[in-house]
Structures are given as structure tokens and as C-alpha cells.
Amino acid sequence: MTAEEKQRLIDLLTDTYSKVLACVQEVDPELQVNPETDWRVRDIVGHLATWDREGSKSIRAFQVGDEYSIPGFDENEFNDHELQEQRKLSAQSVFALWEGARQEFITAVKDMPNDRFGSDLLYPWGDERGNVSRLVEYLTGHDIEHQEEIEAALQHLNGE
């Protein structure tokens, strides 16, 4: 792993955060994005924070020669549990949680020794392995999917 690749990933995490933040910061955090799931903007922000934290946990465990995955992971149950916990917080707290989680994720990537970057680690969902680059690309791609979901809801709201 080169220093250039590490910087590319840090830039990707920073840029993706900035793009999603620009999309959501002027929107009512209580705006319902998807009527089928009842998720609001604040719920998606909390969801992104959760996955940033989980990605960081996998990287940190790998850095010390261990592995991390979410115990008994079931995607729907996990996401629902996290959603319910975050709904106990104010929208402002959820946004702060996301900012901190993204910084934690960036720091975990920065702290990864270059000679271990290409090695496979266990991803937090537990049934997949890959390198840090792919994990960051997965999770930033996940960010963009949710950003597009919010943008589509806004377009629908505006009659576009």
C-alpha cells in the first residue's frame, strides 16, 4: 500500500462526507425519505454514522491482530435496533455522532500501517473479507446511495 492510496481513501472519506452533508444540512432532518421504511433524513445520517463506526471497529481490530464483526449480525434487525436507539437523540446529536464517526473512520485509515493495507480483514457484517481500500469504497458507495435516495425524495417533494 502506498501513501498515495492511503491519501486517496482519506480524500474519498472526506469528500463523500462533505457531499452528503451538503445534501442534508439544509433539509428538515425530520423529512421522511422513504414512506415504505419510515426513514427520515436524520435516520439516514444516523445509519451512516453507525456504519462508519462499524468500519472503524473492523480496521482497529485488524490493526492489533484481531478480528471484529457484529455479533449475531442480521442486517434488518441490526439497522432497526440502531435506528430505534438514534431516535432517542436529537437530530443535532445524530449529526454530531456522524461527524465524530467519520473522523474516527478517517483516523483508523490513517493509522493503518502501509504494509498491512493490502491484507484481508473481516468486514463488520461478518461474512466477507477484503482489504481496507475495498471496505472504504463499499461504505462510501453506501453513503452515495443514501444521498441519492434523499435527493430523489427532495425532487419528488418539489414536484420534479
N, C-alpha and C positions, 0 to 999 in steps of 0.2 A: 504494500500500500504506500502510495506516495503521499507526500504532504499536499500535493495538488488535489488528489482525490478526497482527502480529508476536508480540505477547504471547500471543495465542490459540494460536499454533503452539508457542511455548516451553512454555506450560502443557500443551498436548497431549503434547509430548515428555516432559515431566516426569511428568505423571500416568500416561501409558502405561507408562513405565519403572517407576514405583512399583507399579502394579498387577501387572505381570508379575513384578517382584522379589518382591512379597508372595506370589505363587503359587509361586515356585520356591525361595525361600530356606529353607524348612523341609522340602524334599523331598530325598531322596537324589539327588545330581547324576548318579549312575550309573543311575538308574531308566530302564529302556527305555520310551520313549513310544510308539513305533510299531514293532511287530515286522517290518513289511514293509520298513522303511528301516533298522532297527537304530539309529535315532537315540535318544540318551539326553537327559535334561534338560540336561546340560552342553553337548551338541551344539547344542541349540536356542538356548541362551544365546550360544554362540559364533557361531551363524548370525546372530542378531540383531545382535551386535557387528559382524560383517562388513558387514551391510547399512547400519548406522549410519555406518561408516567410508566406505562407497562413496557414500552420500548426501552426506556432508560433502565428499568429493572433487569431486563434481559442482558443488556450491554454490561451493566455493572456486575452482574453475577459472572458473566463470562470473563471479565477483567480479573477476577480473583480466582479463576479456575473452577467455577461452579456453573450451575445452570438454573434458570428460572422459567417457570411457566405458571399461568394462573391455575391454581388447584381446582380440579374438577370442572374445567372450562366447558361451559355451554354458552355459545355466543349470545343467544337471546336472553337467557337468564342473567348472564353477566352484565350485558348492556342495560337491561331493565333494572337490576339492582343498583347499578351506578347512577342511572337516571333518577331513581327514587331518592337516593342519598343527596344528589346535587340539587334536587328540587327543594330541599330543606334550606338551601343557601340563597342569598340574594343574587340577583343577576350580576351585580358588581363583583361579588365574591367569586362567582363562577368564572368571570372574565379574568380576574386576578389569578385564580387557580390555573387557568390555561396559560397565562403568561409565565408563571413560575414553572409549570410542567415543561413548556417549550424550552425555557432556559436550562432546565435540568437535562433535557434530552440533548441539547447542543453541547453542554458540558460533558456529558457521558461520551459523546462522539469525539470531542476534543481530547479527552483523557485516554482514549483507546490507543494503546501502543501501535505504532505503524506496522510492526512486524506481525501483529495478530489480526489486522483488519481483514485480511482475505480468508481467515479461518471461519469455519461454520460454527454458529452458535444456535441455541434453541430459541425459537421465537416465542413470544409470550402466550400465544394461543396453543402451544404445546405439540402440535402435530406437524411442524415444519421446521427445517433448519436452513440456514443460509448465512451469508456474510452480512456485515454491518451495512454495507452500501445498499444491498437489496432491502434490508429492513427499513432503512431511512426512505428509500424510494417507495416502498409499499405504503408506509404511513403518511408520507407527503402526498402520494396519489390519493389516499383516503381523504386527506384534507380537501383536495381539489374536488373530489366527488361531492362532498358535502357543501362546498362553496357553490358549485353548480346547482345543487338542489335548492339552496337558498335563493340564488339568482333566478331560478325558474319560478319559485314561489312569488318573488317580487314582481317579475314580469306578469304573472297571472293576476296578481293583485292590481297592477297598473293597467290591466286590460290589453297588454301587448301580446 
